[in-house]
Amino acid sequence: MPVPRPGRGARAQARRPGPAHPPGAHRGHGVAAPLRGPRPAGARGGARAPSRGPGLDRRAEASVRLLLVRHGQSEWNRVRRFQGANDVGLSDTGRAQAEALGRAVRRGYRVAAAYVSPMRRALETAAIALAGTAIPRTPLPDLRELSLGEWEGRTVDEVRALDGDPYHAWVRAPLDCPPPGGEALPEVSARVGRAIERIGASHRNGDDVLVVAHGGVISVYLCHLLGVSLNALWRLRIDNGSLSIAEPPRLVCVNDTAHLPPIPRSMWFETSRVGDAPRSGQPTSLGAPPAPDGGRAS
């Protein structure tokens, strides 16, 4: 059933509904982190952040609410195999997650449009979640997942067994210790910035926009919003099928999974050493010039 697009009069009289469930009602396999309350009726928010990355236009930041979705579980996620630029489809669990996500999004938001990574796992997630609606879906190449170079196709255990424990070095500091041949994180940051700017420029003030992408891509953008180094990338947990919400330059919630069916909890990363990440990195800036280092996960 198509989702109606309210006119200007309707927008002026009734604000968009908030999330489809109250903050805090979240199962243990995901963590939601509301960083500020809902916008008051008739207002776009308080004072703007004093600075922003050069990759984002002020009008783009002010115009939309971004519903950032990580694709459902893929066949390689299921067996803890690094996929990166490999085009892998959803598992049965991933398809169930996409269906649950679609119900939550249709119930809680008035989605004007969806922008989707061109990779199969993201396209399948969007197609399932938005089935039966008239919401337009636009593939954006800049939303594709970051490449893991020589690690792609290997399992986590296989990478951990390599000489020198490169896996833990990468989890601690992905900017400084990228996988061999992996895509540089500053380059990922630049293209994600281009995608967000295009999305913001394509919509009017007040639109809800669904963005279906990947754990690495979403984490890069959240590092930008939080003003932290890309070495902090894997301190952010972004589960398959999760929803994070941004009202740029504000981050509203992270990794909301209350809508998902329960599945056995699996930890993608050994996180015991993530907190030891070095503090030397500078905060990330979307649109920064490329640098010869970077990395990613799933």
N, C-alpha and C positions, 0 to 999 in steps of 0.2 A: 504494500500500500504506500503510495507516495507520501513523503513528509511535506506538509504544507509550508510554504514560504510566506510568513506574515508580511503585510505591508507596513509602511512607515507609521500609519496610525496605530496599528496593533502593537508595534514595537514601543511606541510612546506610552501606551496604556498599561502594558504588562511586560515586565522584564522576563528574560529567559529563565526557565527553571534551572536550579543548581544541579549538582550531581544526583543520580538516581537513588542514592542511599546516604544516610548520615555519616559524617566523619566518625572514624573509630570503629565502624562495623565491618571489620576486615579480618579475614582468616589468616592463620599463621603462615601460609605459604606466600604472602605478600605483605608489604608494609606501605600504608598510605601516610603521607606526611603533609597535611594541610598547612601551608605557610601563611595564609591570611584568610580572613572570613570572606563570605560572599559579598559581591558588590552591592551597595545600597541601591534601592529602586531609583531609576532615573539618573544614575551617576556612572561615569566611566572610571571612577577610582580617584584616589587622592593625588598627592604630589608625585611627579614622575621621578624616576631614578636620575641621579645627576649625570650619569654617563652611560654610553652604550657602545657596543662593538662597531667598528667601521663598516661591517658587512650588512648592517641593518638600518633601514631608513626609519626615522622617527614616526612617520605616518603609518608605516607597516607595523611598528610595534604597538601603536595605539588602537589599531582597527579591529582586531579579531581575537577570539578565544580559540586557542589551539588545543585540540584533543589529540594528544600524542599517543599512538597505539603501537606497541610492539606486536609483530605478527604472532600467530599461534605457533605452538610447538611444531617444529619440522621433524622429518625423519632423522636428520643428523643431530638436532637438539636432543632427541630421545636417547641416543647412544653416546652423547657427549663428544661429538666429532666436530671440529672446527670447520665451518663452511665458508664464511667470508663471501667471496665473489662467486662461489658455486651456486647454481640455481637448483635448490632443493625444495621439494613440495612439502605440504603439511602432513603430519601424522593424523591418525584418527583422533587422538587427544587434541591436536591443534585445530581440527575442524570443529570439534565440540566447543573449544574455547572461542572460536570465531563466532559461532552461533550465539553463545552467551553474551559476548561482547556486543553483538548487534542488538540484542534485546535491550541491554542496558543503555546503549547510546540512543536508540530510538525512543526509549521511555524518558530519558533525562535531558535530552538536548534537541535543539532545532538545527540540524546540520544542513548548512547551505551547500557544501561541496566536500568532496574527499580528494586528497592528493596522496598518491601511492607510489612507493618504490616499484620500479619495473621488475623486481625479482619475483620469482614464482610464489614463494611463501607469503610475500606481502600481498600480491595480487589475489591469491586464493583467499586470504583472510578478509580483504575488502569485499570481494565478490560474495562471500558467505554472509558477512556481517550486514551488508546492505542489500541483500536479496529482497526483491519485492518492493523496493523503493525507487523513486525517480532521482535520487541524489546522484549528480554527475561525478564520475571518477576520472581523475587526470593522472596518468603516470608522469613522475618527475625523475629523470635519471640521477639528479643530484641527491636524491634520497636513498640511493642504493647503499648496501652495507659496505663497510670498509674492508679492504682485502687484508688477509693474513699472510700473504706471500707463501713461503715454504711450509707453513704449518697447515695450510688448508688440506683437508682430506685426512688429517691425522686426528686421533683421539686425544683428549686431555692427558691420559696416562702415557701415551706415546711421546707427547711433547715434554712431559715432566721427566721422562727417562733420558732425555738428551743431555749431553755433557754440559756441565756448568749450571744446571737448573735454570734454563732461560725462562721457563714458565713463571716461576715465582718472581724473577726479576721484572718480567713484563707486568704481572699483576701489581707489583709495588710501584712501578714507574713506567707506564706504557709509552709516554712521550720520549723518555730517555733510553728505553730498552725495547725497541720494536722488534717484531719477528723479522727474520731475513727476507727481504723482498716485499715486506708489507707496505701498505699505503701510509704515507706520512700523515700524522694526525692534524698538523696545521692545514694540509690540503683538504682533508675531510671537513675541518672546521670552515674553510672558505666556501666549499660547495654547499654545505648545509646552510650557511648564511645566505647564499644566493637563492636557495629554495625557499627559505622562510620569507625573504624579501619579496619574491615573486608572489607567494601566497598572500602576503599582507597587501600588496598592491592590487590584487585582483578582487578584493572584497571590500564591502562598505562597513562602516563602523557598526559593531554589534553582532557580526556574523559568527556563528560557531563553525569551525572548519576541522574536519577529521584528517589527521595525517597518519598514514599507516606505513611504518618504517621498521627499523631494526634497533636492537639493543645498543650497538655501538653508536649509531647515528643519533639516537635520542639522548644518550649519555653525553655525547659531545655538545649538543645544544644546551643541556642542563648545566654543564660546566660553564658555558658562556653566561647563562642567566645568573648563576651564582657567583660569577667572577672569580673562579678558582682555576688552578693550573690543570692542564690536561693530564698531568701525572695523577690527579685524583679521580680519573675516569672510572675506575672499577670500585670506588667506594660507593657508587650509586648502583642500587640493585633495580634492574628493569626486567621483570619476568615476562615470559611469553603470554600474550593476550592481555597484558596490563594496560592501564590508562593513566597517563600523567597529563596534567593540565597546566597550560601557561597562558597568562594574559600579559604578554611582553610589555615591559621588561620584568614582570612579576611571575614567579613560579607559585602555583596554587596548590598542587598536590603531586606526589610522586608514587608510582607503582601501585595504584589502586587495583586490587584483584578481588574485591568483594563479590563481583558479578560472576566469577569463574567457578566451574565445578571443582570440587576438591580432587587433587591428584597427589600421589606420593611426593613428598618434598625432596627435591634434588638440588644440590648446591653446585652451580656451574664452576665457581672458583673456590680454591682453598683460600679462605678469607682471613685466616689467622694472622697473616703477615701484611695484609693490605694497609693496615694502620701505620706501618713503618715507612710509608712512602716519603721520599725526601721533600723538603719544603722549599727547595731552591727554584722550582719552576715558577714562571710568571703566570698570572691569570690569563686564561685563553681569551682571544678576541676573534669572533667570527669575521672572516674577510681578511685576516692577516695574511701576509705573503707566505707562500709555501716554504717549508724548511725540510731538510733531508732526514726527518725522523718521524716516527709515528707507529701506530699499531691498533689492534682491535680484538674483540671477542665475538663469538657466535654471530 
